[in-house]
Amino acid sequence: MLEADLQKVTEGSIAVVQRGTCTFGDKYKTAAAKGAKALVIVNNAPGDWKGGTLGLDDGASIAVVGVAQDAPIADGQDLTLTVDAKTQKAKTWNVLAETEKGDDANVQMVGAHLDGVTEGPGINDNGTGSAAVLETAAKLGAGADVKNKVRFALWGAEEEGLVGSEHYVSSLSEEQASKITRYLNFDMLGSPNGGYFTFDGDGSSKLDGGAGPAGSGVIEQVFRNYFAWRNVPVEASAFDGRSDYGPFKDVGIASGGADTGADGKKTEAQQRQWGGTVGEIYDPNYHSPRDTIDNVNRDIYRVAIGAVGFSTAYFAAL
């Protein structure tokens, strides 16, 4: 939530803020603490948007809704909000496996979320990431002679607010957490209008979220080295907490990852280096019924999937 938004929130008001800068959960908590009776989050990009989640907080004290960027809401206008919603409990699972060998005091974790949204089949988001992690695990094998233990994770309920990864990290003892040296995340690797991104681990690109914990800059450089070897340009992406690296980053575990873009718009400079369509989002099928296997960009995926194996092998042997 921007400071300017915060200053406008008054007791008994309906707070209206823009998506971005901090998590939905942080926006809700800030608005509630200021005495707002409801919160409306306006999308920061054109197109349909059904909102997000508040993470593990399922006891919100005020109504929180998301609306499209072009919703007819103006600053200071009278607004009536009616919300008809219910909360249901459901079971979900994380799937974890690790190598038999390797130093268990220097664990490398490699993960991707296994779930999708109800609006579509979720093949790019995130069948591409989970398939890449699964194939890497299968190729490495349980008995691989690695220096550092490698732990693979397929997370449940990422789309519901990083529920699976949040639960895993919060369940770790201090000793268990200290043995995880780094976490690599892979979410959306075959975006139809995509490019190549890696998280700004060292903070040098000055993006939202800042730098990652100590060691994250090394992870960023390993991914940059891979894409340089493949002779494709790569750009930094922000540690904005939108995927399963967030809980690891929050507890100080070095984090990083690669992706090919979600709902950001492709610029002219990006079109020149990667091709595609200027002004269109990286995945025009994002969170929609069109997110099928037919719409995965196979050329981009062939390059991106290699980043999973390359980084896993590098840190397993480091």
C-alpha positions as CSV (number, residue, x, y, z in Angstrom):
1,M,0.0,0.0,0.0
2,L,1.4,3.4,-1.0
3,E,1.8,6.1,1.7
4,A,-0.6,8.3,-0.2
5,D,-3.3,5.6,-0.2
6,L,-2.7,5.1,3.6
7,Q,-3.2,8.8,4.4
8,K,-6.7,8.8,2.8
9,V,-8.0,5.9,4.9
10,T,-10.3,7.1,7.6
11,E,-12.4,5.5,10.3
12,G,-15.6,4.0,8.9
13,S,-14.6,4.5,5.2
14,I,-14.3,2.1,2.3
15,A,-10.6,2.1,1.4
16,V,-9.8,2.0,-2.3
17,V,-6.2,1.2,-3.2
18,Q,-4.3,0.0,-6.2
19,R,-2.8,-3.4,-6.6
20,G,1.0,-3.6,-6.4
21,T,3.9,-2.6,-4.0
22,C,2.9,-4.9,-1.2
23,T,0.8,-8.0,-0.7
24,F,-3.0,-8.1,-0.5
25,G,-2.7,-9.3,3.1
26,D,-0.6,-6.3,4.0
27,K,-3.1,-3.9,2.3
28,Y,-5.9,-5.5,4.3
29,K,-4.2,-5.3,7.6
30,T,-3.2,-1.7,7.1
31,A,-6.7,-0.6,6.1
32,A,-8.3,-2.5,9.0
33,A,-5.9,-1.0,11.5
34,K,-6.9,2.5,10.2
35,G,-10.5,1.7,10.9
36,A,-11.8,1.1,7.3
37,K,-14.9,-1.0,7.2
38,A,-14.0,-2.5,3.8
39,L,-11.2,-2.6,1.2
40,V,-11.4,-2.5,-2.6
41,I,-8.2,-3.3,-4.5
42,V,-8.2,-2.0,-8.0
43,N,-6.1,-3.9,-10.6
44,N,-3.0,-2.1,-11.9
45,A,-3.4,-3.5,-15.4
46,P,-6.2,-3.7,-18.0
47,G,-8.3,-6.8,-18.4
48,D,-10.5,-9.1,-16.3
49,W,-9.4,-9.7,-12.8
50,K,-11.0,-11.8,-10.1
51,G,-8.8,-10.7,-7.2
52,G,-6.3,-12.5,-5.1
53,T,-5.9,-14.0,-1.6
54,L,-4.9,-12.9,1.9
55,G,-2.5,-15.7,2.4
56,L,-3.0,-17.9,5.5
57,D,-5.2,-15.2,7.2
58,D,-8.7,-16.7,6.8
59,G,-10.3,-14.5,9.5
60,A,-10.4,-11.1,7.8
61,S,-12.3,-8.7,10.0
62,I,-13.4,-6.5,7.0
63,A,-14.7,-7.3,3.5
64,V,-11.9,-7.3,0.9
65,V,-12.7,-7.4,-2.9
66,G,-10.8,-6.9,-6.1
67,V,-12.1,-5.1,-9.2
68,A,-10.9,-4.4,-12.7
69,Q,-8.8,-1.3,-13.5
70,D,-11.6,0.3,-15.4
71,A,-14.2,-0.1,-12.6
72,P,-16.1,3.2,-12.2
73,I,-14.7,4.2,-8.9
74,A,-13.3,7.7,-8.3
75,D,-11.5,9.0,-5.3
76,G,-13.9,10.5,-2.7
77,Q,-17.1,9.3,-4.3
78,D,-19.9,7.6,-2.3
79,L,-19.6,3.9,-2.6
80,T,-21.8,1.0,-1.4
81,L,-20.3,-2.4,-1.2
82,T,-22.3,-5.6,-0.9
83,V,-20.3,-8.9,-0.5
84,D,-21.9,-12.3,-0.6
85,A,-19.1,-14.8,0.2
86,K,-18.4,-17.9,2.2
87,T,-15.3,-19.7,3.5
88,Q,-14.9,-23.4,3.0
89,K,-12.2,-25.7,4.4
90,A,-10.5,-28.1,2.0
91,K,-7.5,-30.5,2.0
92,T,-4.5,-29.9,-0.1
93,W,-1.1,-31.6,-0.3
94,N,2.6,-30.8,-0.8
95,V,4.7,-33.5,-2.5
96,L,8.3,-33.6,-1.4
97,A,11.2,-35.9,-2.3
98,E,15.0,-35.6,-1.7
99,T,18.2,-37.3,-2.8
100,E,19.5,-40.1,-0.6
101,K,23.0,-38.6,-0.7
102,G,24.4,-35.2,-0.1
103,D,25.2,-33.0,2.9
104,D,21.9,-32.6,4.7
105,A,23.2,-29.4,6.4
106,N,23.4,-27.7,3.0
107,V,20.0,-28.5,1.4
108,Q,19.1,-27.1,-2.0
109,M,15.4,-26.9,-2.5
110,V,13.8,-26.7,-5.9
111,G,10.1,-26.1,-6.2
112,A,7.0,-25.3,-8.3
113,H,3.3,-25.1,-7.5
114,L,1.2,-28.0,-8.6
115,D,-2.2,-26.3,-8.5
116,G,-4.0,-24.0,-10.9
117,V,-7.0,-21.6,-10.8
118,T,-10.6,-22.8,-11.2
119,E,-11.0,-20.6,-14.3
120,G,-8.7,-22.8,-16.5
121,P,-6.6,-25.9,-16.9
122,G,-3.4,-24.2,-15.7
123,I,-0.9,-25.7,-18.2
124,N,1.5,-22.8,-18.4
125,D,0.5,-21.7,-14.9
126,N,1.9,-23.9,-13.6
127,G,2.1,-27.2,-15.5
128,T,5.2,-26.0,-17.2
129,G,7.0,-25.3,-13.9
130,S,5.9,-28.4,-12.1
131,A,6.7,-30.6,-15.1
132,A,10.2,-29.1,-15.3
133,V,10.9,-29.8,-11.6
134,L,9.5,-33.3,-11.8
135,E,11.6,-34.1,-14.9
136,T,14.7,-32.7,-13.3
137,A,14.1,-34.9,-10.2
138,A,13.6,-38.0,-12.3
139,K,16.7,-37.4,-14.3
140,L,18.8,-36.7,-11.2
141,G,17.5,-39.8,-9.4
142,A,17.2,-40.6,-5.8
143,G,20.7,-42.2,-5.6
144,A,22.6,-39.3,-7.3
145,D,26.1,-38.8,-6.1
146,V,25.6,-35.1,-5.1
147,K,27.7,-33.0,-2.7
148,N,24.6,-31.2,-1.3
149,K,21.3,-32.8,-0.7
150,V,18.6,-31.8,-3.1
151,R,15.0,-31.5,-2.0
152,F,12.2,-31.2,-4.6
153,A,8.8,-29.7,-3.7
154,L,5.6,-29.6,-5.6
155,W,3.4,-27.1,-3.7
156,G,-0.3,-27.3,-3.1
157,A,-2.7,-24.3,-3.0
158,E,-0.3,-21.6,-4.3
159,E,-3.1,-19.9,-6.1
160,E,-5.0,-19.7,-2.7
161,G,-2.3,-17.6,-1.2
162,L,0.9,-19.7,-1.1
163,V,-0.8,-22.0,1.4
164,G,1.4,-25.0,0.8
165,S,4.7,-23.3,0.9
166,E,3.7,-21.1,3.8
167,H,2.7,-24.2,5.8
168,Y,5.9,-26.0,5.0
169,V,8.1,-23.1,6.0
170,S,6.2,-22.2,9.2
171,S,6.4,-25.9,10.2
172,L,10.2,-25.9,10.1
173,S,12.1,-25.8,13.4
174,E,14.9,-23.2,13.6
175,E,17.4,-26.0,13.0
176,Q,15.6,-27.4,10.0
177,A,15.3,-24.0,8.4
178,S,19.0,-23.3,9.0
179,K,19.9,-26.4,6.9
180,I,18.2,-25.1,3.8
181,T,20.9,-23.1,2.0
182,R,18.7,-21.9,-0.8
183,Y,15.4,-22.2,-2.6
184,L,14.8,-22.1,-6.4
185,N,11.3,-21.4,-7.7
186,F,9.9,-22.1,-11.1
187,D,6.5,-20.6,-12.0
188,M,5.3,-20.2,-15.7
189,L,8.0,-21.3,-18.1
190,G,6.2,-21.3,-21.4
191,S,4.4,-17.9,-21.7
192,P,3.1,-17.4,-25.3
193,N,4.3,-13.8,-25.5
194,G,7.0,-14.2,-23.0
195,G,10.6,-13.5,-22.3
196,Y,13.3,-14.6,-19.8
197,F,13.3,-13.3,-16.3
198,T,15.3,-14.1,-13.1
199,F,14.7,-12.5,-9.7
200,D,16.7,-9.5,-8.7
201,G,18.6,-11.3,-6.0
202,D,21.2,-8.6,-5.4
203,G,18.8,-5.7,-5.6
204,S,20.8,-3.9,-8.3
205,S,17.7,-3.3,-10.5
206,K,16.0,-1.4,-7.8
207,L,12.7,-3.2,-8.2
208,D,9.8,-3.7,-5.7
209,G,10.7,-6.1,-3.0
210,G,14.4,-5.1,-3.0
211,A,17.2,-7.6,-2.7
212,G,16.8,-11.2,-1.5
213,P,18.4,-12.6,1.6
214,A,22.2,-13.1,1.6
215,G,23.2,-15.5,-1.2
216,S,20.3,-14.5,-3.5
217,G,22.6,-12.5,-5.7
218,V,24.7,-15.6,-6.3
219,I,21.5,-17.4,-7.4
220,E,20.7,-14.6,-9.8
221,Q,24.1,-14.7,-11.3
222,V,23.9,-18.5,-11.9
223,F,20.7,-18.0,-13.9
224,R,22.2,-15.1,-15.8
225,N,25.2,-17.3,-16.7
226,Y,22.8,-20.0,-18.0
227,F,20.9,-17.6,-20.2
228,A,24.1,-16.1,-21.5
229,W,25.3,-19.6,-22.4
230,R,22.0,-20.1,-24.3
231,N,22.7,-16.7,-26.0
232,V,19.4,-15.1,-24.9
233,P,18.9,-11.8,-23.1
234,V,17.5,-12.0,-19.6
235,E,15.9,-9.3,-17.4
236,A,15.5,-8.9,-13.7
237,S,12.1,-9.5,-12.0
238,A,10.9,-8.2,-8.7
239,F,10.8,-10.1,-5.4
240,D,7.1,-9.1,-5.1
241,G,5.9,-12.2,-3.1
242,R,3.7,-13.6,-5.8
243,S,4.9,-17.1,-5.8
244,D,6.3,-19.8,-3.4
245,Y,9.7,-18.2,-2.9
246,G,8.0,-15.7,-0.7
247,P,7.9,-17.7,2.6
248,F,11.5,-18.7,2.2
249,K,12.6,-15.2,1.5
250,D,10.7,-14.0,4.5
251,V,12.6,-16.2,6.9
252,G,16.0,-15.3,5.4
253,I,16.7,-18.2,3.1
254,A,18.5,-17.3,-0.1
255,S,16.0,-17.5,-2.9
256,G,15.7,-17.1,-6.7
257,G,14.2,-18.5,-9.8
258,A,13.3,-18.1,-13.4
259,D,10.1,-17.4,-15.3
260,T,8.9,-16.3,-18.7
261,G,6.3,-13.6,-17.6
262,A,2.7,-13.5,-16.4
263,D,0.5,-10.5,-16.7
264,G,3.0,-7.8,-17.3
265,K,3.0,-6.0,-20.7
266,K,5.8,-6.6,-23.3
267,T,7.7,-3.4,-24.2
268,E,9.2,-2.4,-27.5
269,A,12.7,-3.2,-26.1
270,Q,11.6,-6.6,-25.0
271,Q,10.0,-7.3,-28.4
272,R,13.3,-6.5,-30.1
273,Q,15.2,-9.0,-28.0
274,W,12.6,-11.8,-27.6
275,G,10.1,-11.2,-30.4
276,G,6.4,-11.3,-29.7
277,T,3.7,-8.6,-29.6
278,V,4.3,-5.1,-28.0
279,G,1.7,-4.0,-25.5
280,E,0.3,-7.5,-25.0
281,I,0.8,-9.3,-21.7
282,Y,3.4,-12.1,-21.5
283,D,0.7,-14.7,-21.2
284,P,-2.6,-13.6,-22.8
285,N,-4.2,-16.8,-21.5
286,Y,-3.2,-16.1,-17.9
287,H,-5.8,-17.5,-15.4
288,S,-8.2,-18.3,-18.2
289,P,-9.7,-21.4,-20.0
290,R,-7.2,-20.8,-22.8
291,D,-4.3,-21.8,-20.6
292,T,-4.0,-25.1,-22.4
293,I,-1.1,-27.2,-23.7
294,D,-1.7,-25.9,-27.2
295,N,-0.9,-22.4,-26.1
296,V,2.5,-23.1,-24.5
297,N,5.3,-21.4,-26.3
298,R,7.5,-24.5,-27.0
299,D,10.5,-22.5,-28.2
300,I,10.6,-20.4,-25.0
301,Y,9.9,-23.5,-22.9
302,R,12.9,-25.4,-24.4
303,V,15.2,-22.7,-23.2
304,A,13.5,-22.0,-19.8
305,I,13.3,-25.7,-18.8
306,G,17.1,-26.0,-19.1
307,A,17.4,-23.3,-16.4
308,V,15.9,-25.8,-13.9
309,G,18.4,-28.6,-14.6
310,F,21.3,-26.2,-14.9
311,S,20.8,-24.5,-11.6
312,T,19.9,-27.7,-9.7
313,A,23.1,-29.4,-10.9
314,Y,25.2,-26.3,-10.2
315,F,24.1,-26.0,-6.6
316,A,24.0,-29.7,-5.9
317,A,27.7,-29.8,-6.7
318,L,28.8,-26.4,-5.2
